[in-house]
């Protein structure tokens, strides 16, 4: 009887061990891990910043997980973004800085476009790679508002505002902006623009005056950006991954932890039918109530 219990106990332990290994394997594949790299060992994690920078909660959580994962020794952030809202952009910048403070090198890899807020995020990295034709730069802040006073009068629409506070209805679409309102908003944008310049100067280790010379909203090619020291080297994602590995003291090419893949109806339509219905299936900027955007 005792022998039978011993055999059953041993079989149960083996079964649980195999189940645990399978669970780890499935979890690794679900996270986009390199299937041929094995389950353990140091690696470089890759995260993606794609599209407008609006809601970054999930990406920030991924960066935090990589910061706390002892197997992740470096992170590559792949950027394809024209920019976005100021606060989420700054949140991503801070998350990348925290990775560096945790002694995990960060390398930015620019795709087709990494401008304005996209470049702001890249500036937090240890190194920046871009292709010669990548559109980058556009260091500026914009706020757009409509004035529909004439149109509303033509169609007989009266826009009534009741407010407490002189500037509570700044951006009212039914009237022209007053000089005082324009001054308040311009001061606000100048302050945020100054924060943008300071972050780039700090991240790129450039004198502020040198950054100011190209921080006028212009867009540059990757080759132009290299000449201005806005990026470190010309190259693609593979080059950035190898650079991150070198910074972390890993062999090249390194094992990688790739981004999670999620089902997207928009991506399915775009890939299968060349569909570009951006206005229907992806976020668009508000027309009448627009916050500050770091956009190209």
Secondary structure, DSSP 8 states (H G I E B T S, - for coil): -HHHHHHHHHHHHHHHHHHHHHHHHHHHHHTTB-GGG-SSS-EEEEEEEES-BS--HHHHHHHHHHHH-TTEEEEEEEEEE-EEEHHHHHHHHHHHHHHHHTT-EEEEEEEEEEETHHHHHHTTSSEEEE-TT-EEE----B------HHHHHHTT-------SSTTTTTT-TTS---HHHHHHHHHHHHHHHHHHHHHHHHHHT--HHHHHHH-SS-EEEHHHHHHTTSSSEE--HHHHHHHHHHHHT--SS--EE-------HHHHHHHHH----HHHHS----SSS---EEE-
